[in-house]
Structures are given as C-alpha cells and as structure tokens.
Amino acid sequence: MNVKTTVSLSESTLRDAEELVRKGEYASLSDVLEEAARRLISERHDAVDPLTGMADEIRRRMELPRDQFLPWDGPAMAERIKARLREKHDK
C-alpha cells in the first residue's frame, strides 16, 4: 500500500532526480525516492558494528592451528604498526 506524503528537496537533488526520470532510469520521482530510501535503510541494517567484526575476526584467528599464530614480540610489533601508520599518513 502506498502512502502519499510531502518531502522537501534541495534544487540540485530535485534536478538530479528529474534527470534520472528523464533518462528513463526511473518511471517517476516517487520511484527515485523509494529506491533511495530503500538503499539507505538497507545500508543501515547491513552495517556491522566494528567491535562485533573485531570479535568475529579474533574468534576466526583463534581457530587457526597454533603454528599459524603470529608471534607476539611486543615493542617490535608496535614499531611495525607505527611505521605503517606513518607511511599511510605521508601518502
């Protein structure tokens, strides 16, 4: 069931949406806005909490055989991480 409502758009957004209709990519402005709303809602539902993702990765790695674990060498590992961060920052 469709429900009629009123929305306000910026002029540029309206022009872009009308262009999509003019090109035949969508049948109407309603279809453009419906698709945009569906995508936004889908993205929010599909977004993974970073901490949950990190916990999943830790669990995955814990299932690896011990000989595949990365050695913990404390200060040396910290220096490698700092070096990578500096490289990214310098780019």
N, C-alpha and C positions, 0 to 999 in steps of 0.2 A: 504494500500500500504506500503510495507516495503522499507526502505532506507538503503543502505549499508554505513557503517561508520567504522572508526578505533578507538579503545579505547586502553588505556594502563592500565594494572592491575598489582598490586604487585604480586610477585611469590606466596605468600601464598594464596591470594584471587583467583588467577587462579587455584591453586591446589584444593582449596575447591570447586570452581565451577565445575571443571572437575570431582571431586569426586561425585558431585550431578548427573552429567550426567552418569557417570559410574554405579552408583547405580540404574539408571533408573528413578530417580525422575523428570528429565527433559530430553527432546529429544536432546537438543543441548545447547552449551554455549550461543547462542543468546537467547534462551528461559529463561535461568537463569538470564541473564542481563535484559531482558524485564520485568520479574517478579520483580526484584529488583527495577528497575526504576519506575514501576507502584506503588509499595508499598511506595516508598519514596514520590512520587507525591501525593498519596492518603493521607499519614500521614500529609503532609504539608497543604493540603486542609481541612482536618478534624480537624486540630489543632484549639483549641478555644483560643481566646485572653483572658488572665486571667482577665482583667478588665471587659470584657463583661460577663464572667462567674460570676464574683462577683456581677455585677449589676443584672444579672438574679436571683441570689440567694437572693439578697436583696428584689427584687420585689416579689419573691415567699413568702418570710417570711412576707412581708407587707400585704399579702392577708390572713394571718392567723388571727383567732379571737384574739382580744386584750388579752384575758385571757391566751393565749398560748405564748405571748411575753415573752422573757427573761427579768428579771428586770435589770436595769442598776444601779449598785451600785459602779460605778467609781473605786476608789482605790482598793476595794476588788476584783473586776473583773481583774484589772491589775495585782494584786498579783497572782491570779489563773493562768493567762496566763504566767506570768514569771515562776511560779513553773512548769508548763507543759513543757516549753522550757528548763528549767534546767534538768528535767527528761530525755527528749529526748537527750540532749547534753551529759548527764552522761552515757547513754547506749552504 
